[in-house]
Amino acid sequence: MTLPLAGRTALVTGAAGDIGRTTAVRLASSGARLVLADLVDAAETAELCREANDVAEPISLQFDVTDEAAVEAAFDGLAADGVVADLLFNNAGYQGTFTNVADYPSADFRRVLDINVTGVFNVLKSFANALIAVGRPGAVVNTASMAHGGAPNMAAYSASKAAVIALTKTAAKDLADKSIRVNSVSPAFIGPGMMWDRQVELQAATPSQYFGDDVETVAEQMISAVPMRRYGSLDEVASAVHFLLSDESSYITAFDIEVSGGAV
Ligand SMILES: NC(=O)c1ccc[n+]([C@@H]2O[C@H](COP(=O)([O-])OP(=O)(O)OC[C@H]3O[C@@H](n4cnc5c(N)ncnc54)[C@H](O)[C@@H]3O)[C@@H](O)[C@H]2O)c1
């Protein structure tokens, strides 16, 4: 039986992190060759991808998505080796500081926007140009977040993820005639993992009228805002990404899938 992503090459940013790792392994199990990109070494993800797919050896790259020249050099290096990614999971991200907007530090605001918006743009642009150069179709999934609706104490992160959705919709329109689909996923509370622990701890430590001041209370408050009354799993995010990158979604572009258990 032919695997659904056999013959495809998928580049994943944030590949050393929880969602990137889980999704990379899912794409590898489906037959894709993986290009794993992160600021830090994604060796663990590479090993798991090898176990999931012993046909296509993963490629590991380290670059900062905010560094346009480094991103372009990474794609040029792949092209020089005859590797063209036709699937992109544009997923590297940073939550930023947790504090009231009135106190939010400007430098961190810019850093969050730089990583979550400019970084996503840099990788999307280089990916699209590499594909256009060889005249091949492709698909992109950008990682947004349900914070796009305005999460308390997360001004920069919320603004950045709303921007990711807008960027997704414009890119989908601009690249439609090149047969490159562009969609996004918006996870809500996903766990277990670093981001869940970090946001519960930081919301508890940050005074607000929305959350209590101890982690157990904050965790309960967050879960009680979810109609399905649980956080989502990393695998549930990976499933949505897999669907949007595969030909199962061949007529879907400019769309955001909310992986949120009904939370809005
Ligand atoms: N986990 C959640 O609850 C959740 C919910 C909604 C959205 N998200 C989004 O999902 C994505 C992945 O998050 P995660 O939970 O796996 O977090 P994570 O912290 O485990 O992974 C993020 C990865 O991005 C990498 N990264 C950060 N800045 C980078 C840069 N400048 N250049 C290259 N790589 C960089 C990090 O090194 C890290 O490996 C992020 O965009 C995040 O905003 C996560």
The ligand as a Gaussian input file, in Angstrom:
#p B3LYP/6-31G(d) Opt

LIG

0 1
 N        1.413000      24.017000      23.106000
 C        0.357000      24.839000      23.118000
 O       -0.464000      24.828000      24.038000
 C        0.126000      25.745000      21.945000
 C       -1.143000      26.301000      21.787000
 C       -1.370000      27.140000      20.702000
 C       -0.352000      27.407000      19.806000
 N        0.874000      26.869000      20.006000
 C        1.917000      27.180000      19.019000
 O        2.463000      25.962000      18.558000
 C        3.794000      26.185000      18.107000
 C        4.716000      25.149000      18.723000
 O        4.626000      25.268000      20.125000
 P        5.074000      24.114000      21.132000
 O        3.977000      23.940000      22.102000
 O        5.582000      22.932000      20.397000
 O        6.242000      24.912000      21.894000
 P        7.777000      24.543000      22.113000
 O        8.334000      25.664000      22.895000
 O        7.883000      23.140000      22.622000
 O        8.380000      24.583000      20.615000
 C        8.677000      25.776000      19.950000
 C        9.939000      25.531000      19.148000
 O       10.197000      26.713000      18.349000
 C       11.595000      26.930000      18.355000
 N       11.900000      28.330000      18.095000
 C       11.583000      29.393000      18.890000
 N       12.074000      30.512000      18.365000
 C       12.703000      30.172000      17.202000
 C       13.412000      30.902000      16.214000
 N       13.587000      32.221000      16.323000
 N       13.918000      30.221000      15.151000
 C       13.764000      28.884000      15.047000
 N       13.097000      28.148000      15.966000
 C       12.588000      28.777000      17.033000
 C       12.053000      26.533000      19.760000
 O       13.448000      26.270000      19.814000
 C       11.178000      25.332000      20.040000
 O       11.827000      24.116000      19.717000
 C        4.130000      27.636000      18.481000
 O        3.955000      28.460000      17.338000
 C        3.101000      27.972000      19.526000
 O        2.834000      29.346000      19.593000
 C        1.143000      26.036000      21.043000

